[in-house]
Amino acid sequence: MLGYPKDFDLGKRQYYSEGKINDVYDKHFIVSAGNKGGMSGGPISINDSNNKNDKASVGIISANITHFPSDQTYAVRLNDYLINLIRDYINKY
């Protein structure tokens, strides 16, 4: 997970945290790592198990959810619907 948290250096530097993807659903998943304020909207990437330099973004960090464990992150899952929505927007503008 990458982001520019306001809690550290007022968002002047990029930070990351590592965890595992758990509880995968159609439109979201849970990551076993916490995030800080300002990281919302940042990417969640995974590494290819055969090539650590080959990364792919699979989700977007969501805002903190009330009563959600601080050591976990709720993420919007990048799926075909969202990818097509982004493509349509780009083509429109």
C-alpha positions in Angstrom: 0.0 0.0 0.0 1.4 3.4 -1.0 0.3 6.9 0.1 1.3 10.3 1.4 0.0 10.2 5.0 -0.5 13.6 6.7 0.5 11.9 10.0 4.1 11.8 8.8 5.9 14.8 7.4 2.5 16.4 6.6 2.2 14.3 3.4 5.5 15.5 1.9 6.9 11.9 1.5 5.5 8.7 0.2 5.2 5.8 2.7 4.2 2.2 2.3 3.1 -0.7 4.4 3.0 -4.4 3.7 0.5 -7.0 4.5 -1.5 -9.8 3.0 -4.8 -9.7 1.1 -7.6 -11.4 3.0 -11.3 -11.8 2.6 -11.7 -11.1 -1.1 -15.2 -10.1 -2.4 -16.5 -9.0 -5.7 -16.0 -5.3 -5.1 -13.6 -5.1 -2.2 -11.1 -6.9 -0.1 -9.3 -6.6 3.3 -5.6 -6.1 3.7 -3.8 -7.2 6.9 -2.0 -3.9 7.3 -3.1 -0.6 8.7 -3.0 2.8 6.9 -2.7 6.3 8.0 -4.7 9.5 7.2 -3.9 10.7 3.7 -3.2 7.2 2.2 -6.8 6.9 0.9 -6.9 6.6 -2.8 -3.4 5.1 -3.0 -2.7 1.9 -4.8 -2.5 -1.6 -3.4 0.0 -3.6 -5.4 1.1 -7.2 -5.4 4.3 -8.8 -6.5 4.6 -11.8 -8.8 5.8 -14.7 -6.7 8.3 -15.6 -9.4 9.6 -12.0 -10.0 9.6 -9.6 -7.1 10.1 -6.6 -9.4 6.9 -7.4 -11.4 4.1 -5.5 -9.6 0.5 -5.0 -10.4 -2.1 -2.7 -8.7 -5.1 -4.7 -7.7 -7.0 -2.2 -5.5 -7.4 1.3 -4.1 -7.0 2.2 -0.4 -10.4 3.3 1.0 -11.0 5.8 3.7 -10.8 4.6 7.3 -14.1 3.0 8.3 -15.5 3.6 11.8 -15.1 0.6 14.1 -12.8 -1.1 11.6 -9.6 -2.6 13.1 -6.7 -0.2 12.9 -4.4 -3.0 11.8 -6.4 -3.8 8.7 -7.4 -1.8 5.6 -10.5 -1.9 3.5 -9.8 -1.7 -0.2 -11.8 -1.2 -3.3 -11.0 -4.0 -5.7 -10.0 -3.1 -9.3 -12.4 -5.1 -11.4 -13.6 -5.0 -15.0 -16.4 -2.6 -14.1 -14.1 0.0 -12.6 -11.5 -0.4 -15.4 -14.2 0.2 -18.1 -15.6 3.1 -16.1 -12.1 4.7 -16.1 -11.7 4.0 -19.9 -15.1 5.5 -20.7 -14.2 8.7 -18.7 -10.8 9.0 -20.5 -12.4 8.6 -23.9 -15.1 11.1 -23.0 -12.7 13.8 -22.0 
